[in-house]
Amino acid sequence: MQNRSDTWKALAATGSFRLETVAEIGGVQYPSISAPIINRALLPDALSVGNCVSASLQLSMLTQRVIPKSAEIVIQKRLTDDTVYSEWLPAGTFYISKRKSDPVTGLLTFECYDSMLKANTPYPITEESEAEFPKPMTDCIQEIADRMGVEVDSRTWAYIETGIHYVVPLPIGLSMMRVLGYIGGVHGGNWIITPENRLRFVPLLSSVGAESAPEDSRVDVRGIIGKINLGDPLTVSRVSIGNGTDTFSLGDDSGFTLTIPTNPYATQYIAEDLLEKLGGLVYNPYTLEKAIYDPAAELGDYVISKTDIRSILYSENVTYNLAFRGDISSPFKAEMEDEYPYSGTSARVDDLEGELRELITIIADKASIEDLSAVYAMIQNLSVEDIKTGIIHSDDYEIRTIPRVYPAKTLYPSDTTFPSNGETVLKGFAIDFAAGVIYGAFYSDQIAALQESMAEWEERIASVMEVMEAWDERLETIAQHETEQDTEIERISGKVDTYDATIEKLGKDMTSIQETISDIKLTLQNMKNALVYPKSPVKANAAPDTSEPKKEE
């Protein structure tokens, strides 16, 4: 729950308050706005973790001012009963993504998203910063927040672990959002941007804690105007998490299995820690339509509604009009399965560029790989199945992806299984794709040959890096073309909207003209029917004139 005054609390407790909203853009307040619609969610499916969900805003307004592209829009809210007014509280900070202008009324409609989308950029790595990895997850969270231009919500740090098991290997080819999601996954929770524009980690919570929750983290529903949907509760009894090579499954099958298919930071230790945190957690799915509650409620708060609901606020879709009502829920199982952040082939294909970059770190025995061009050719022909399994095969060698092995600097005989979840590979090599590090030992007769060929390998690797840089340039060019196309489409769409409005107006005018013509025809017909033509008088009892008419001379 947001920090609020006693006045706010008293007004909210009545359930009969009025909600006022204003939009602030570039330091200017716009009170004359339509009721903004804000949608927030922590998770798209029951008991999923590692999500980084961006909140959205839909807003319409009339103004003569020019609103810049991608402008920042801050929504403010306050409560009143027309006698007492509360303080203004932030309802969210958003950035314009799309806009539409009504050609007749001039009404501007904006589609906006919050700062979470700023994390959807590559994790910045420099030659200097490479040496800092593996880096504590706490440091990575702060670095990502700094680059997003937001603060970290202070409540986050109570849930983030430290120690050798909670570090981030070199994130080659990964976005900041993906790193953030992996961190959230191993901690059993999800990430949001708060109404105060702060990055916050929210763990999965058990509905059992709703009854004893403190006032500042509890949402008391005062009324429900719409429908109530309740689902069967789920109790977590097993945790299953994979890192691309190994899967760690702990617990029993008496209840629900929390599954994280792929998280490269997963270890046996982390799986045990997740089971300790989440084992026995009770999840109560529900949906309340048009619920009356405190507008200062936040995602992750406990929800209590008389005897009906004891659950968590995981999703909220609210129209900020005077009579505040909100649709709130904890999603039902498989409600939006296709949006699960770790499932599906597409999510793995997104990592192709990152895995290609990591492959250039491979050093292998010259006897096993005659020429680096063979590796490059295989990289070009990687299939989706290759990527999913994390294994590359050829007639001469086999390389398996493995998670990072600790201690990092220890060498082991080539016929020995590495500690933790490491794995011996050809000629004693063990390659960590996630960190770009090689562990293992060579046979003694190979060491001299390797030392002699290192310079040659560095040149070949540099050559591959040049190719990758050329790919980056091509990708950047394509991205620029896409941006230009989006701009052109937006311009054409505006014209089409104008033409549609004009055609619609002409259609209405034609209908009116046709109606007028019909009215005129009807009037003429009536006049014709009513018209009486004069006739020659006829004398009574007079015989009819049978004479022939005179001819004209």
N, C-alpha and C positions, 0 to 999 in steps of 0.2 A: 504494500500500500504506500502511496506517495505521502510524504510529510505534509500535514495539513493542520490548520488552526482549529481551535475548539468551535469557532463559528461554522466552519465548513462541516465538521463532524455533526453538529447539532442540526444543520439544515439537511444533511444527507440522511440522518436517522429518521426524519419525518417521511421520506419517500415521496413527498409532494412538492419538492423544490422545482425551480426552473433553472435550466442550464443556459448560460450565455457563452458565446464563443467569438473570438476575433482572430484574424490572420495577420501576421506581421511579416512584411516582405521588404527587405532593404531598409529597415528602420521605420517604415511607414505602416500604421495600423489600418486594417480594412475591416470595419465592423459589419458592413453590408455584404455578407457572404451567405450563400446557401448553406444548409446544414451539411458540414463536412462528414464524410464517411471514412472511418479509420478501421483497418483490418490488421490485427496482430495475431501471431501464433507462435508457439514454442515448438510444436511438433505436428506433422501432417498425419501421422498414424500412431495408434496406441503404442506407448512404451518404446518409442524410438529415441535414439540419442545421437549426438554429433551434428545436429541441425544448426544452421545459421540462417534464420528466417528474417527477411526484410519486411518491415511493416509498410503498408500502402495507404495512400490518402487520395480521395477524390473530392475535388473542391470546385465550385462554380462561383463566379463573382462578376459584377459590372464595374468597370473602371475605365477612365480615360488615360490612365498612366500606362507607360510602356513597362511590361514585366519582362526582365531579361531572361535569356535562355538559362536553363538549369538553375534558376534562382532558388534560394533557400526560403522556405515557408515555415514559420513557427506558428503552431496553433496554440492559443491560450484559452482556458476555460475558467468559469467561476459559477457559484451557486447563489441563488437569491429566492426569497419569497415575496419579492416586490417591496419589502420593508427593510430587510437586512441583506447585506451583500458580503460574500466571502472574499478572500484574496484570490488573485489570478494564479492558476497553476498551469504548467506546460502540459499540453496534450501530445506533443511530439514535434520533432524537427524533420522536415522532409525536403526533397529536392525534385524540381519539375523534370519529369521524363517525357511526357507528351502533353500537347495542348490542342484545343479545338475552339474556334470562334464561330458563333452563330452569325451568319451574314446579315440577318434581319435585326435581331435584338442586340447584337454585339456582346452577348454573354460569353465569357471565357470559362472554359472547363479544363481543369488540370488533372493529370494523373501523375502522382508523385510517389517516391520511395525514400526510406530513411537511410542513414549512413552505412548500414550493413553492406550495401552494394559496393562501397568503396574498398571493401576487403577482397573483392573479386578481381584482383590484379596480382601479377607475379610477386612472390616473396623476394624482396630485393637482396641480392647477394653480391658482394664485392670481394676483391682479393683480400682485403683487410678483414672483412667480416667472416670469411670462410674459416679462419682459424678459431673463431669463437664457438664453432659447433663441434660436438653436440652441446646445445645450449639449454639451460633449465627452462621448463615450460613457462614458469612465471615471467622470465625475461622476454620470451617470445610474445606472450600476451601483451605485455606493456609496449613492446616495440610495434606490434600490429596496431594497437590502439593509437599510439603516437602518429603512425603513418595514416591512419584513418581520420586523424584530427579530432578524436574524442577522448574523454577520460574513461578510466576503468571504474565501474561502480564498486564502491568499497565492499559491498557484500560478496563480491566475487572471490576475494582472497581467502575467505573462510573455507572454501571447498577445493582449492587447487593444491595438490600435493607437491612435495619437493623430494629430492633424493635422486640416486642414480637411475632409478627406474622411470623417472618422470622428466626425461630430457628429449629434445627435438634434434634428430640427426640433420645433416645438411639438406635443406628442402629444395633440391634441384628440380626445377620445372614445376613446382607446386605454387598455387595461389595462396595468398594470406588466408582466404576464407577456408581453403581445404586444410591448411595447417591448424587453423582455429577449430575446425570441425573434428579433426583427429584428436586434438587435446580434449575437446568436450566429450568425445566418445569414451576415452579411457577414464574419464571422471564421472561418467554416468549422468550427463546432462546436456543442455543445449544453450545456445547463445542468442541474445536479443539486444536491440538498442532500446533503452528505456525512454519514457516520455521526456526525461531531462537530457536526452542525447548522450547517454553513457553506455559503454559496452558492459554487459552483465552476463555472467554465467548463472544459469538456473538449473539446479539438479532435479532429477525425478524425485518426487516426494510421495509418501504413502498417505492415502486418504484417511487412514486410521488417526492421523495427527490432527484432523480438522477440529474435533471437539475441544482439544486442549490448546489450540493455536491462540497466540496473543492477539489482542484486538487489532494491532497495526498490520497483521498479516492475514486477516480473516475478512471475507466478503459475506456480509449478511444480506441475503436476497429478500427484499421487502415485498415483492409481488411478482407474479408471472402472468403476463397478458396473453402470450402465445402458447405454443405447445411445449410439453415436457416429454423427452425421450430418455429412457434409462436402459443401460446395458448390463450384462452380467459382469460382476467384478472379476478381475484377474489378479492372481497372486504370484509373484516372481519366485520360482523355486530353482531355476537354473540360469546360468550365464554362459553364453557361447560367443567367443570372439576370435577372429582369425587375423593373421598378419600377411596373408598372401602365400605363405608357405605352410605354416602350422596353424591348427585350430585348437584353442584351449576351451574345454567345456567342463564346467564344474557345477555341482548341485545334483538335484534329482528331478524326476519327471512328474512329480505330484501336482505341479502347477504350470505356470507360463514360463517359457524360455525366452529370455531377452537375448536376441541374436544381433551381433555386429559382424557381418560377413567379412569386411576388410578394413583393418586399421593397422598400418605398418608399425605403430608404436606398441602394439599388443605384446605382452609377455605372460608367462605363467603367473608371475607375481601380480601383475595388473589384473588378470582374470580373478585371482583369489581376492584381491582388494575390492573389485566390483561386486563379487558375490556377497562379501561381508557388508557392503553398503546397501545393496539392493535386494538381497535375499529376504523374502517375507514381505516385500513392499506390496501394498494393496492398491490397485488401480480401478477406480470406479468411472466408467464412461457414462456421459450424459450430454444432453443438449437442452438448453433453456432458451426459448424464443421470446424476445421482448421482455427481458427480465428488468426489474427495477432494483438498482443497487447503487453503491457509492461510485461516482465517476472517477474517483482517485484510485480505484482498484488497479492492480498490476498483475501481469502474467506471473504465475507461480504462487499466487495467494491461495489460501484455502477457501472453499466455497461451501456455505451452509444455507440450506433452504428448508426451514421447518423440519419436517420428518422425511422429506423427499431426497435431499442431496447431502452427501458428505464426500467432497471430492476436491479437485484442484482446478484452478482457472488456467487452462492450457491454450485456449483460443477465444478470441473476442472480435466481434464485428459490430461496430457501433455507429449509429447516426447521431451526430451531436446537434440535435435540435432542442427546442425549449423543453419538450417533454422527453427527458432522457430515457431511452430504452436500449438494451443491448442483447445481442445473441451471444451467449457464452457456452463453452463446452469443454469436455475432455473427449478427443476423437475416439470413435469406436474402432475396433480391430479392422485393419485393412481398409480403412475409409478412403485413403488415397494412396494405395500401394505403389503406384508408378512414380511417386515423388520421393520415395525413400532414398536418402542421400547415398547409400552404399550399394544399392541393388541395381541389377541390370547391366547389360553390356555397355551401354552408352557411357556410364560413369567411368568404366575402365578405359574406354577408348579415349576419353578426355585426358587420360594420363599418358597417352602415347608419346607426346612431345617430351614430357619429363623423363620417361624411361629411355628414350633415344639419347637424351643428353647424358644420362647416367651411364649409358653403355660405353661412352668414349673413355671412361676411366678404366676399362678392362685392360689388364696386362696379362698376357698368357705366354706359355712356352712356345718358342718359335717352331719347334718341331710339331706342335699341335695345330698351329694356324700359320700356314705358309705366307699369307699376305693379308694385310688388314682390309684390302678390297673385298675379300670374301666375307668378312664380318659386315662391312658396309652393305654389300649386296643382300645379306640376310636381314639386316635391319630394315632395308627398303621393302622386303617381302614378308615382314611380320604379319601374321594373321591375328584376328581378335582372340582366337583360342590360345595362341602363343602368349599373348599379353596376359590373359586370364590365369594361365598356369604359372607364369613367371619363369618358364624354362625355355631355353634356346638349344636346339639340337643340330648337330651336323654329323657327318660320317667320322670326323676326327676328334670332336670334342663335345662336351656337354657342360653348360653353365647353368647353375641354379641360383635363383634369387633367394637370399636369406636375410633375416633381420640382423640388426647390429649385435655383435658379440662383445661381452665384457669379460676380462679386461682387454682393451683394444690393442695393446702393444705386445701381447704375448704370442709367441710362435709355437706351433704344435707340429708334431710329425705328421706327414701326409696320410698316414694310415690310421690316424686317430680321429674320433668324433669330437667336434669342438664342444666347449662347455655351453651351458644354457641350451638354446635351440639352434645352435650353429650346425653347419653341415660341411663335411669334407667334399671338395669338388676335384675335378681332374688335376693331376700333378700336385695335389696338396693345396690348391687355391680355394679360398672362400671369399666370394664377392658380396659386399653389402650394397645393393642398388640404392637403397634409401639414403645412405650416407656417402656413397661413392668411395668406400674404403675397402681395401683388400686385406684379408687375414689369411694366415696359413704358413706353410714352410715349403721350400723346394728341396728336391734331392740334392745332395752335395755336388754332384757332377753337373748340375744345371745352373748353379749360382754364378759361376764364371761366365758362362754363355749369356746369361741374363744381363749381367753387368755390362758386357760388351755391346749388347744390342739396345740398351736403354735409350741412347741418343737417337737411334733410328726410330724407336717406338714413339718418342716424344714428337719427332717430326711428323710421323703419320697421324698421331692423335691431334696435333695442331692442324693438320690438313682436314681432318674430320670436323674440327671445331670451325674452320673456315666455311665448310659446307653448311654447318648448322647455322652459322651467322647469316649466310646467304638465304637460308630458309626463313630465318627471322625477318629479314628484309622483305622477302616475298609475302610473308604473313602480314607484316605491317602494311604493305601496299594493298593487299586484299582488304584489310580492315579499313583503310582509308577509302577504298572504292565502296565498301559497304556503307560507310558513313555518308558518303556523297549520294549513294543511291537512296538511303533512308531520307536524307534531306529532300531529294527530288520527289520521292514518293509523297512525303509530307506536303510539299508545295502543290503537287498535282492533286492530292486528296483535298486540299483546301479549295482548289478550283472546282473539282467535281462537286464538293459540297455546295459551292456557290451556284453552279449550274443546276444541281438538283433542286435547290431552293427556288431558283428562277423558273424552272420547268413546272415545279409544283404550283407557283403563283400563276403562271400562264394557264395551267390546267384549271385552276379555280376561276380565272377570268373567263376562259372559254365556256366553262359550265354556266357561269352567270349570263354570258351572251346568249347561249343556247336557250336558257330559260326565258330570257327577254324575247327572243324570236318566237318561241312557242306561245308566249303571252300575246304577242302582236297577231300571230296567225289566228289564235282563238278569238281575239277581239274582232278581226276582220270577218271571220266566219259568222260571228254573232250578228254583226252589222248587216251582212248580206242576207241572212235569214230574216231579219227584221225589216228590210227595205221593201216598200210597197210602190209599184209602178202605176201611174194614172191611166185610165181607159176612156174611150169615147162614149158619151151618154147614149142610151138606147131608149126611144119612145115606147111607151106602153102600147101593146096590141099592134105595133107597126110591123109590116111584113119585112122580111129580110131583104136587103139590097142584093139582087142577083145580077145586076148589070155589070158588064165588063169594064174594067178601068180604061180611061182614055189614054191613048198613046200620045207620047210627046212628039210635037212637030219638030 
